[in-house]
Amino acid sequence: MPKLQTAKRTHGFTESVIREMTRLANNYGAVNLSQGFPDFPAPDVVKEAACTAVLDDINQYSVTWGAPALRSAIAQKFTQVYGVPVDSDTEVTVCCGSTEAMVSTLLAVVDPGDEIVIFEPFYENYGPDALLSGATPRYVTLREPDWTFDPDELASAFNNRTKAIIINTPNNPTGKVFSRDELTTIARLCQQWGVLAITDEIYEHIVYDNVSHVPMSTIDGMADQTVTISSLSKTYSVTGWRVGWAIAPAWLTAGIRKV
């Protein structure tokens, strides 16, 4: 009988450094600066709503891609804050956290041999997500002190095999908030090469120093070429609830929901 072993796709992965550091911090009583969870309690209204739902026996299967009321609230909030129309029936998919939203999006759009552009330093899941989906990651460096990119270096990362670019703004781990001008530069390359912008905007409401968060979908021509990923985790301090979502064009939402 052949020896059983794990799939080759996992051989290049290591344990999550973030979670390893959290365990070490807990073991030695150290201050944990590794894992991104807020230091404030979840709002009472959020906790009360959860308790009410449980007591009202709303505990069975929901629609696979999210309860209609939740999808409607996500769409309404995004439209009210950013002015981008969102159809909750055809453009919003609720996921098990933003992590599932990201990998589901990549699995829905990537074919073997495709390339994904990723800014580095980056949140540790993006590289493995690209590899699991069959893509080859192409890294573009964000440089200090402003953590910006070289436009020429970015342009050279795009080619006929490029399927998507992952943009994390506000950025983990640097705190970088991409400006409208920077996003416009990225958008022009996406439009030139027919590339999908996948944005992780989970820290959208945690910004400082009079900086404003700008969603990629607000850039001219990008609403139908962007997947916006976010969650309740950081804004409402409920990282353990694992409630995230992907806002995407209807044609892509159908694929994400299949995954």
N, C-alpha and C positions, 0 to 999 in steps of 0.2 A: 504494500500500500504506500503510495507516495506520501512524503512528509507534508503535513499541513502547515501552512504559513500565511501570514498576512499578505494582502495585495501589494504588488510592487509600487502602486501609486502612493502608498503610505510610508515607504522606506526612507524618503527624504525629509519626513516631518519629525519634529521633536515635540516634547510636551510643551504646552503653553507656558512661556516664560512668565507671563503676567500671573497666572494662577500658581505657579511654583513660588514666586516671590510673595504672594499673599499667604501661602501656607507657612513660609519661613517667618514672615512678619508675625503671624499668629502664634507660632511656636515660641518665638523669642521676645514677644511683647514689643516689637518694633513698630514705629510709625509706618503705615502702609501707603506708599506713594505710587504703587504699581497699578492697582486696579481702579478703574474710573467709576466710582460710585459716590454720589453726593454726600455731604456731611450734614444735611438737613432732613427732617422727617418728611414723609409723604403728607400732602395736604389732607386735612380731616375730611373734606368733601369727597376725596378720592377713596379713602378707606371706608367711609360710610356707604358710598355707592357699592363697593365690593361686598360689604356685609349685607346690605339690602338684597343684592342679587342672590347671594347664597341662601339667605333666609326665605326669599321668594321662590326658592327651588329652581332657579335658572341654572341648572347644573348638567344638562344633557347636551348631546351633540348640537352644534350650531351649523350654519352654512360653512362649507369647507374653507372658503376664502374670507370668512369673517362675518359676524352678525351685521345685518343691514344698518342698525342704529349706530354701531361703532364706525362702520365705513362712511356713513353719512356725516358723522361728527368730524372724522379725519378730513374729508373733502371740504366741509364747510370751514373748518379752521384754516386750512391751507389757502383757500380762496380769500377769506377775510383778511388774513395777515399779509399775503403776498400778491393778491390780485390775479391769481392764475385759476381759471375755471377747471374744476375737476368733477368728473362724473363718478359718483360713488359706486354705481352698478357695474361699470365697465373699466374703471381705471384705478381702483383701490383693491389691494390684496393684503389682508391681515396675516401676519406670520408669527412664528415662535421667536420673537425678538428680531432685531435688525440683522443679526447674524444669519438667520434662515432666509431673510429677505434678500440678502446679498448673494448667498450661494444659489438660491432658487433662480434669481435673475441671471446669473452667469450660466447655470445649467440650461436655461431657456434660450439663450442667445449664442452660446459658444459651440463651435464645432472643432474637432481635433485639427490642430495646425493653425488655428486662429491665434492672434496675439492680443494681450491686454496691457495697456499702459498703466503703470502704477507709480505715483510719486513716492519717493522715499526720503526720510524715514516714514514708515507706515504702520498702521495698526496690524498686529501680527497675523490676522486671519486672511488678509487679502492675497498674499502669495500662495498659501495652500489652497484657498478657494479657486484661484486661477488654475492651479495644477489639477485639482480634482475635477474641474470642468473640462479638462483637456486642452487648455490654452497654454501658451508660452508667455510668461510675464516679461514685460520690457520696462525697466526701471528708469525713472528720471529724477535726478537729485534736486531736493529743495535745499537752498544754501542760506546759511546764516549771513547777517544777523536778522534779516527780515523773512527768512524761510521762503524765498521766492525761487522761481525756476528760470533757467536760461531759455528764452523763446526758440533759439536755434537748436538747442539740445532737444527740446520738446518736439519741434517739427521733425527732427531726424528720427524720432521714435515711431512716427506714423508711416504706414506703407499699405500696400494692397491686402495684407494679411491682418491688419489691425481691425478688431471687432468692437472694442470698447475701451474706455478710459475710466478709471476709478478716481473720483475726487472726494476727499474727506475734508469738509469744511463746516465748522471749525475743525481743525486738524488734531488728531491724536497720533503722535504724542507731543507735537511741537506747539500747539495752541494757535497755529497759523490760521487766520481768517482770509480767504481769498477775496481780493478786491473785484469789483465789477470789471475793471480793465483786464485783470488777469483771466477772469472767467471768459471774457469776450475773446481773448487770444486763443484760449482752449476751444471755445465754441467754433471759431472760424476753421480750425483744423478739423474738428468733428464734421462740420458741414462740407469741407473740401473732400474729405476721405470717406464720408458716409459712415462715421463712427458713432456709436452710442455712448452718451455720457451717463455713468452710473454714480450718483452722488450719495455719500453717507453724511447726512446732516443731523446726526443724533444730538450733537451739542449746539444746535441752532440757537437756543435761548440762553446759553452760558457764554456770554461775550463781555469784554471789558474795554476800558480805555477809549470809550466813544466810538468803537468799531461796530459796524452793522453787518449782520449776516445777509448775504445775497444768494438766493437759490439759483442754480444753473438754469432752471426752467423759466426764470424771468428774463433771461438773455434773449434778444430778438432771434426768432426762428428755432429756439431750442425746446420749446414746450413739448413738441412731438418727437424729440430726439433725446429725451432725458428720462431716466428712472430716478426718482427721489426716494431715498430710504431714510426712515427715522423710526422712533419708538417713544414709548412713555418713560423709559428707564431713567434718563438723566434729568429731564425737565420736571418729572413728578416724583423722583427718588423712589422708584419701584423697580430696581434692576432685576430683582428676583421674580417678577411677574412674567417676564418674557413676552411682552406685547409689542410687536413692531409691525411695520407695514412697508409696502412698496407702492408708490404712485407712478403709473406708467401709461403710455399710450394704449388704447384698447387692444390693438393687434398684439402687443407684447404682453399685456396683462393676461390674455388668454393662455399664452405659453407659460407664464409664471404660475398660473393657477394649476396647470397640468402637473407641474413639478411638485 
